Amino acid sequence: MIRTLLVTGADRGVGLALAAKWLEDGNRVFAGQYADSPGLQELQQQYGEQLTVFPLDVASEASVKQAYEWVRSRTDKLDVLINNAAILGDIRNTILGELHYEEMLSVFNVNALGSLRMSHAFTPLLLQSDSKLIANISSEAGSITDCWRDAWYAYCMSKSAVNMQSKLIHNGLKPQGGRVLVIHPGWVKTHMQGKLDEAAELTPQQSAAGITRVIQSALSRDAAEMECEYVDYEGRKLNW
């Protein structure tokens, strides 16, 4: 089945790989672009009208509203919304060091409020589809039960907020047939730390392939029987 989906943070890394994977499988993709992206340009040349690229800053309410109006003028429904855009922030300072609160607010604005802005804005299009699925790319760093770090304040706390947000949205959309997945993408070779994390276990393509399988598995199930699930890219359940 050909589906219509939207991916945020599609400039590079997991977001770009997700866009490429869903295009490869024959779907229509709306890709939110924040920065210059040679990768998206290459996909545009390869897939033509199957891919629609548009400017998007999830930290800006005005940008999200403009994106919604722009997408709505080009499709009457959205099957899947993948909220992938995120930033890392400081990962070194503990409670004994210097904490940068303004930076924390920026991380929250992108990671937690950014995905909420997108879900809130695009719910009308999601409810027009049979799938009605939101996939929030979170992290194992958002798990309170399994927390082992003594730093990463902004990132960990923002991802815990994403997890709570996801459950609230799921509860709100379930009566209308909607559902929300919370997915940890694994430890991926990305540039979130300002340089390529060569020590990571997965390529963006491997992570995206796993995330896609998790989403497709959810799409094959009865929405009425699904709860909000917190899993990794292989579908293994994580502790909240």
Residue pairs with C-beta under 8 A, 6 or more apart in sequence:
2 26
2 27
2 28
3 22
3 27
3 28
3 79
3 80
3 131
3 219
4 27
4 28
4 29
4 30
4 75
4 77
4 78
4 79
4 80
4 129
5 22
5 27
5 28
5 29
5 30
5 78
5 79
5 80
5 81
5 82
6 29
6 30
6 31
6 32
6 71
6 78
6 80
6 81
6 82
6 118
6 122
7 15
7 18
7 19
7 22
7 29
7 30
7 31
7 32
7 82
7 84
8 15
8 32
8 56
8 58
8 82
8 83
8 84
8 85
8 114
8 115
8 118
9 15
9 32
9 34
9 58
9 84
9 85
9 86
10 16
10 18
10 19
10 31
10 32
10 33
10 37
10 40
10 53
10 84
11 33
11 34
11 35
11 36
11 37
11 39
11 40
12 35
12 37
12 39
12 190
12 191
12 204
13 188
13 190
13 191
13 192
13 204
14 84
14 137
14 185
14 188
14 190
14 204
14 207
14 208
14 211
15 31
15 32
15 82
15 84
15 85
16 37
16 39
16 40
16 43
16 204
17 203
17 204
17 205
17 207
17 208
18 82
18 84
18 208
18 211
18 212
19 29
19 31
19 40
19 43
19 51
20 39
20 43
20 205
20 208
21 205
21 208
21 209
21 212
22 29
22 212
23 29
23 43
23 46
23 47
23 50
23 51
25 212
27 50
28 50
28 51
28 52
28 75
29 47
29 50
29 51
29 52
30 52
30 54
30 71
30 74
30 75
30 78
31 40
31 43
31 51
31 52
31 53
31 54
32 54
32 55
32 56
32 58
32 67
32 85
33 40
33 53
33 54
33 55
33 56
34 55
34 56
34 57
34 58
34 85
40 51
40 53
43 51
44 51
44 53
52 71
52 74
54 67
54 70
54 71
55 63
55 67
56 63
56 64
56 67
56 85
57 63
57 64
58 64
58 83
58 85
58 110
58 114
58 115
58 117
58 118
59 106
59 109
59 110
59 113
59 114
61 117
64 117
64 118
64 121
65 121
67 121
68 121
68 122
68 125
71 78
71 122
71 125
72 124
72 125
75 125
76 125
76 128
77 125
77 126
77 128
77 129
78 122
78 125
78 126
78 128
78 129
79 126
79 129
79 130
79 131
79 132
79 133
79 219
80 131
80 133
80 134
80 135
80 215
80 219
81 118
81 119
81 122
81 126
81 133
81 134
81 135
82 135
82 137
82 211
82 215
83 114
83 115
83 118
83 119
83 134
83 135
83 136
83 137
84 137
85 110
85 114
85 115
86 110
86 111
86 114
86 137
86 158
86 192
87 106
87 107
87 110
87 111
87 192
88 107
88 154
88 155
88 192
88 193
89 100
89 103
89 104
89 106
89 107
89 152
89 153
89 154
89 155
89 158
90 99
90 100
90 103
90 151
90 152
90 153
90 154
91 151
91 152
91 155
91 193
92 151
93 99
93 100
93 151
93 153
94 150
94 151
95 150
97 151
99 153
103 154
104 153
104 154
104 157
107 154
107 155
107 158
108 154
108 157
108 158
108 161
110 158
111 155
111 158
111 159
111 161
111 162
112 158
112 159
112 161
112 162
112 165
115 136
115 162
115 165
116 165
116 169
119 134
119 136
119 165
119 169
123 173
123 178
126 132
126 133
126 134
126 173
126 178
127 173
127 176
127 177
127 178
131 219
132 173
132 176
132 177
132 178
132 179
132 223
133 178
133 179
133 180
133 181
133 215
133 218
133 219
134 166
134 169
134 173
134 178
134 179
134 180
134 181
135 180
135 181
135 183
135 211
135 214
135 215
136 162
136 165
136 166
136 180
136 181
136 182
136 183
137 183
137 185
137 211
138 159
138 162
138 163
138 166
138 182
138 183
138 184
138 230
139 155
139 159
139 184
139 185
140 146
140 184
140 232
140 238
141 147
141 149
141 152
141 155
141 156
141 159
142 156
142 158
142 159
142 160
142 161
142 162
142 163
143 160
143 163
143 230
143 238
143 239
143 240
144 160
144 240
145 239
145 240
146 238
146 239
147 156
149 156
162 182
163 182
163 230
163 240
166 180
166 181
166 182
166 228
166 230
167 180
167 228
169 178
169 180
170 178
170 179
170 180
170 227
170 228
171 228
172 178
173 179
173 180
174 223
174 224
177 223
177 224
178 223
179 218
179 223
179 226
179 228
180 228
181 214
181 215
181 218
181 228
181 229
181 231
182 228
182 229
182 230
182 231
183 211
183 214
183 215
183 231
183 232
183 233
184 230
184 231
184 232
184 233
184 238
185 202
185 207
185 210
185 211
185 232
185 233
186 201
186 202
186 206
186 207
186 210
186 232
186 233
186 234
187 197
187 200
187 201
187 202
188 197
188 200
188 201
188 202
188 203
188 204
188 207
189 196
189 197
189 198
189 200
189 202
189 203
189 204
190 196
190 197
190 200
190 204
191 197
202 233
207 233
210 232
210 233
210 234
210 235
211 233
213 235
214 231
214 233
214 234
214 235
217 235
218 226
218 229
229 237
230 237
230 238
230 239
230 240
231 237
231 238
232 238
